[in-house]
Amino acid sequence: MKFKFSLEKLLNQRHIQVNLDRRNFAEKQNQYNIETEKLDEMIQLKNNVIANRYKQVAESRSWQNDVEQMNLFLTGHDLRIASQNKRLIELEKEVEFLRQILLKALTEARMVEKLKEKKKEAFIKEALATEQKELDEIVSMRNKPMNGNS
């Protein structure tokens, strides 16, 4: 007798859903990491321009035009950084949403797996009890005296 789980198709579907959700979460997490690196590069560029502006003022006599251009760049760059921060906030929300979906899918899959384990344990207990009953019957048949031959 072989164990057959009646909800095997559901369990397989749950595993497929977990894998899909895991992939979607990983992709969004990677996208978030890429955007975070872009923000870090933007901040680094801003810091470099500020350092260059300070250096330009300290070393040059005709620094006004250069510094004015740097200030214009920094103003625009601050807007790009703010936009990138908004993009990161949205991505973070999406990542968290996908994380919750993944956790829900994992929980559902684990519930079905635990149900399968419990059903299998019950099946094994029942099979052992049936086997023991058959063995007891065999032993009692062997020890039973034959009719009239005692």
N, C-alpha and C positions, 0 to 999 in steps of 0.2 A: 504494500500500500504506500502510495506516494503522497506527500503533502502538496495540496493545491490551494493557493490563496485566491479567494474569489475577487479580491480587489487589486489583482496584479496589474491590470491595465491602468487603473487609477494611480497606482504607485509609480509606474513607468511615466505616466503623464506628468506627475508631480516632479519627478527627477528631470524630465525635459524642461519643465517650466523653471526649475531652480537653475539649470545650466543657462537658459536664455537670460534669466534675470541677472545671473552672475556676470554674464558677458556684457549686458547692457550697463550694469554698474561699473564694471572695469573700464569700459570705453568712456563713460562719462567722467570717471575718476581720472583717467589719463588726460582727457580734454581739460579738466580742471587744473591738473598739474602743469600742463603746457601753458595755460593762460596765467598761472601763478608765476611761471618762469618769465613770461613776457612782461608781467608787471615788475618783477625784480630787475629785468634788463632796463625797463623804462626808468625806474628809480635810480639805477646805477648811471644811466645816461644823464639824468637830471643832475645828479651829484657831480659828475664829471664836468658838465657845463658850468655849474656853479663854481667849481674849483678853477676851471679855465677862466671864468669871468674875473674871479679874484686875482688870479695870476696876471691877467691882461691889464687890470687896473694898476697893479703894483709895479709892473715892468714897463709899461708903455705910456707915452705922453698923449698920443692921439687914440685914446681908448673909447671915446664916447660912442662913435658909430658902431664899433664892434660890440660894446656892452649893450647898446640899445637893441641890436639884432639878437643878442643872446637873451635879453629880457623878453623880447617878443616870442622867441622860441620857447622859453621857459613858461610863459603864460599859456601858450598853446599846448605845451607838453603837460602842464598841470591839468588841463581839460582832458587830454587823452588818458592821463593816469586816473582821473576821476571816472571816466567812462569805463576804463578797464576794471576799476574797483566795482562798479555797478555790474559789469559782466560777470565778475567773480562771485558776487553775492548771488546772482541768479543761478550760476552754475552750482554753487554750493547748495542752494535750495534743491536743485534737480538731483544732485548727488545724494542728498539726504533722503529725498523722496524715493529714489531708486534703492537706497539702502533699506528703507522700510519695506518696500515691495519684496526685496530679496529675503529679508528676515521673515516676512510672512510666508513666503514660499518655502523657505527652509523649515519653518515650524510645521506647516501643513504636511510636508514630506516626512518629517520625523514622526508626526502623529500616525500616519499610515504605516510607517516602518514599525513603530511600536505595536500597533494593532496586529501587524503581520507576525511579529515575534511572539505576541501573546497567543495568537491562533496556532502558531507552530508548536509552542510549548504545550498547549492544550491537546493538540493532535498527537504529539509524542506521548503525553501521559495516557491518553486514550488507547493509543497503539500498544503501549507497554502493558496497560491493564488487560487489554484483549489478549495479548500474547501470554500473559501470566495466567489468565483464565483458561486458555487452551492447554497450557502446560499442566495446570492443575487437573483438568479433565483427563489428560493422557495418563498422568500419574495415578489418578483414582481408578481409571480403567485397568491399568496394569495390576494394581493391588487388589482389585475386586476378584473374589473367587468365582470360578465358573459355575454355572448351574449344575448341581448334582455331582460335581467332581471334588468335593471337599474331603 
